[in-house]
């Protein structure tokens, strides 16, 4: 079904639609504005409204983080394909100023990043990489910085690692 929908409306438009109607993402208050067909660029916005406002009238910190959570992981799972395992491992957020207006974030994954990642994973079997995304206003002023640590491994390396631990690989 997914392949038919992607062919009919495009991969990017399908991912944009699915994220925006999914309860896990819709409930963050964020909206995916665009998703490229190659998964390398995603743009979101987080409006200041009754669903995203905290007690003092600015953007709720949970909305600031949750609207960016998982985007990089989903992008990279789809870019790298079934030969790799990708997990969110940890995250930190630094609030730079109160979010008193609609904010935006852009997730860009370059070809250079992908090529280096594939080389490093091939060499090590697994690794962690840190990526960052900022929540900014229309002028580009930073309101929050989010740093994500992602785990990458080849499927085979991950399976062997889990077998050694006596677990089954859920990837």
N, C-alpha and C positions, 0 to 999 in steps of 0.2 A: 504494500500500500504506500509506504513512504517513498519508494522509488518512483511510483506513478505520479504522486503529488509533486515530487521534486521536478520531474520532467514537465509536468503541466504548468506549475507556477514558479518554478525555480527554487534551488536549494536555499538561498538566502531569505527569500520571502517566506518559505515554509518555516524555517527556524525562527524568524521574527514572529510569525503568527503563533507558533507553538509556545514560545516563551511567554508571549503576552497573554495567552489564554490559560496557561498553566497556573494552577493555584500556588505552587511553590514560588513562582516568580511574580505573578500578579499581586500577591499579598505583600510584597516588598514596597509597593508603591512605584517602583521603577517601570519604565517602558523601553523596550528595544525599539529604536528608531530606524536602524538599518543593520543588516547582516549580509556580508558579501557572500557570493556563491562559493568562493574558495575558503571561506571561514576565517580569513586572515584579518578582517576588519569588522568590528562591531561597534555601534554607537548606541548609547542609552541616554535617557534623561530621567531625572528624579524631580518631579514637580513639588513645590511647596503647596500642600493642600491639607484638608482636614484629616486625610489618612496618614500623612507623613509628618505632621506637626507634633512637636513635643509640648510639654507643660508650659514652656516659656515662649512658644510661638515660632521656634526655628525647626529646621529639619531634625527629626529624631535620629540619633546615632545608629540605632538598629537598622533603620531604613537606608542610611548612608552606606553601611557595610553590606547589608543583605542584597541591595540592588546590583552590586558588583561581584558578589560571591558566586563562584561556579562558572562564570563566563569564560575565563581563560581555560579552565579544565575542559569544558565542552568544546571550545574551539580546537584545542590541541588533540583531543580524542578523535575528532572528525578529520583533522588534517593528517595526523600520523597514521591513522587506520588501525586495523585489527592486529597488527604485528607488535603493537606497543601497549603498555599499561600506563595510564596517567591518573594520578590522584592529587587532590588538594591535600597538603600536609599541614600547613599552618598559615596564619595570617596576622598582620598587625595593621591597625589603623591609627593615623595621627590626625587629629582634628586641628586644622590651622585657624579657622575662624567659624563663627556660627553660620549655619546655612540658612540665610534669610531670603532665598530666592530659588528658582529652578536651577538645578545643577546638571552637568553633563559629564560623561566619561567616554573615552574612546579606547578600544582594545585593538592594538596593532601588533601583528606577528609578522616579522620580516622574513624573507627568504634566507637571509644570512643567519638569523637566530635558528631557524629550522635546520639548515644545513649543519651548523655547528652542534646543535643538539643531537642530531642523528649520528654524527661522528663520535661525539662523547659517549653516547649510550652504547654504540657498537663497541667501543673500547672498554668501557667499565661495566656494562651490563645493566647498571642502574645508576641514577644520580638525582640530586635535587637541583632545581633552578629557581631563582628568585625573579619574579616579575612584578612590575608596579603599574598602578593605574591611579590617576588623580581625578577627583571630582572637582569640576571647575564651573565658573559662571560663563556667560556668553562672551565675555572679554578675555577669558583664559585665566582669571585669578583663581588660585588653588584654595579650596575650602577643606579638603581632606585628601590625605595620601594613604593609599592602601597598598601594602606589600604582601604578596602571596608567595609561599614556597610550594612548589609543585614537585611531585615525585614522578620520575620517568624510569621505565625499564622495558626491556624486550619481553614479550610474552613468555618466551622460553625461559629466560633468566628468572622471571617472577614465579613461574610454575615450579621450577626447581627449588627456589628459595622457600616457597610455601610447603613443598613436600618435605624438605629437611626439618621444618618446624612442625610437621604432622598435621598440616591444615590443607584444605583444598583452596585453590586459587579462584577467587570470585571475579576474575577479570576476563 
